[in-house]
Amino acid sequence: MIEGLPALYIFMLSAFTGYEVISRVPVILHTPLMSGSNFVHGIVLVGAMIVMGGAEGTLQLTIGFIAVAMAAGNAVGGYVATVRMLEMFQTKPKKEEGASS
């Protein structure tokens, strides 16, 4: 496992790269792009569970549990947002006026 300064360097580089990539996405593509990338949330959740499985000590288990909970919330929230977005594109049935039952 990478420790110390190289780990901090990789974290900072990935955070900067992620910010730059997301900030350059046009507004019109942002929601479909985020909805289409829900699989990434699942990968993050699996990764958090694997890391938590190798935790040693109470502090590491606590941080791992928080990571798993946040990743699960992120995955669920992504799917909820996708369902709400898809509901906007469904046509509603029209009521027929003047028809007697």
C-alpha positions, 0 to 999 in steps of 0.5 A: 500500500502506498503511504506518506507523501506519494499517497498525498501526491496521488490524492491531490493529483486525482482531485485536481484532475477530477475537478478540471474534467467535471468543470469542462463538461457543458451544462446540457450534458452534465445530468445525462453524464452523471446519470450514465455513470452510476456504475462508478458509484457501485465500483466505489462501494465495492472498493470501500468494502474491500478496504474496510475488510482489511482494516485493523483497529477501531479508527480504520473500521470507523473510517471504513464504515463511513466510506461504505455508508457514503458510497452506498448513499451516493449510489442510491442517490444516483439511481434516484436522480436517474429515475426522476430524470427519466420520468420527465421524458415520459408522456402522460396519458391524455384525458378524453373530454366528453366521454361518458362512462 
